[in-house]
Amino acid sequence: VLFRSDRLTSFLDSVLDRQIANRVKFFIGVSGISEGSLKKRFHRLRIDSTFVYNAISPSDCFPCQISRKSLPTNGRVTLGLVGTLEARKGHLFAIKVLSTLKSRRAERVVIRFIGSDPFNFGDRIREEIRRLNLEADVELAGFQPTHDLIYSDLDLVVIPSSENESFCFVAVEALGRGIPVVASSIGALPEILDRLPFCRVVASFDVQDWATAIGNLLDEEDRKSTRLNSSHANIS
């Protein structure tokens, strides 16, 4: 069944590619890696291409001076994972990282999962929360309609995605609010984040490595302002 399904998918992809090739003369990707994927997929068709971060001018992404958000003084740190509840977004891995952080940190560390659950993956997440006795430390906030509701209470954003990140708006939105980001080295995440301030890109999916990266950012005393548009423009 899987073999037949793969053959059918391959055939449909081929038909779709031919239809695209007949109508498209130029591709614009949202990152270097997305442009590279298009080139690889359509290499025989020799369609010209380029990329523009976020499909807008990089100099317009962050038009103002941004300062890193100060950590709270109430002894509680809130991590956030923003994205649809599904396996590739890394919620189960983030729960394990939280469990390790709790044993390392003096302050209370909690994590908030923000996003809709169209695939009913929330049940699997709740099962893992119960298994690790983290009911009081993990919040499933569901879909939130505005950026203020998403980011206002977050002290650090984690992006432990395991695949398919062609740009990642969440990272840019968080940084625009001065919120540090720790992300996996998947897709365009390292391309976007490696040269930006108060970020960590973790090459492995080792729980200890992630706990260390998050802890280092939480402990980092650097609160210098930075003009993020300049850094963003220089990524290429």
Rosetta blueprint (number, residue, H / E / L):
1 V L
2 L H
3 F H
4 R H
5 S H
6 D H
7 R H
8 L H
9 T H
10 S H
11 F H
12 L H
13 D H
14 S H
15 V H
16 L H
17 D H
18 R H
19 Q H
20 I H
21 A H
22 N H
23 R H
24 V L
25 K L
26 F E
27 F E
28 I E
29 G E
30 V L
31 S L
32 G H
33 I H
34 S H
35 E H
36 G H
37 S H
38 L H
39 K H
40 K H
41 R H
42 F L
43 H L
44 R L
45 L L
46 R L
47 I L
48 D E
49 S E
50 T E
51 F E
52 V L
53 Y H
54 N H
55 A H
56 I L
57 S L
58 P H
59 S H
60 D H
61 C L
62 F L
63 P L
64 C L
65 Q L
66 I E
67 S L
68 R L
69 K L
70 S L
71 L L
72 P L
73 T L
74 N L
75 G L
76 R E
77 V E
78 T E
79 L E
80 G E
81 L E
82 V E
83 G L
84 T L
85 L L
86 E L
87 A H
88 R H
89 K H
90 G L
91 H H
92 L H
93 F H
94 A H
95 I H
96 K H
97 V H
98 L H
99 S H
100 T H
101 L H
102 K H
103 S H
104 R H
105 R L
106 A L
107 E L
108 R E
109 V E
110 V E
111 I E
112 R E
113 F E
114 I E
115 G L
116 S L
117 D L
118 P L
119 F L
120 N L
121 F L
122 G H
123 D H
124 R H
125 I H
126 R H
127 E H
128 E H
129 I H
130 R H
131 R H
132 L L
133 N L
134 L L
135 E L
136 A L
137 D L
138 V E
139 E E
140 L E
141 A E
142 G E
143 F L
144 Q L
145 P L
146 T L
147 H H
148 D H
149 L H
150 I H
151 Y H
152 S L
153 D L
154 L L
155 D L
156 L E
157 V E
158 V E
159 I E
160 P L
161 S L
162 S L
163 E L
164 N L
165 E L
166 S L
167 F L
168 C L
169 F H
170 V H
171 A H
172 V H
173 E H
174 A H
175 L H
176 G H
177 R L
178 G L
179 I L
180 P L
181 V E
182 V E
183 A E
184 S E
185 S L
186 I L
187 G L
188 A L
189 L H
190 P H
191 E H
192 I H
193 L H
194 D L
195 R L
196 L L
197 P L
198 F L
199 C E
200 R E
201 V E
202 V E
203 A L
204 S L
205 F L
206 D L
207 V H
208 Q H
209 D H
210 W H
211 A H
212 T H
213 A H
214 I H
215 G H
216 N H
217 L H
218 L H
219 D H
220 E L
221 E L
222 D L
223 R L
224 K L
225 S L
226 T E
227 R L
228 L H
229 N H
230 S H
231 S H
232 H H
233 A H
234 N L
235 I L
236 S L
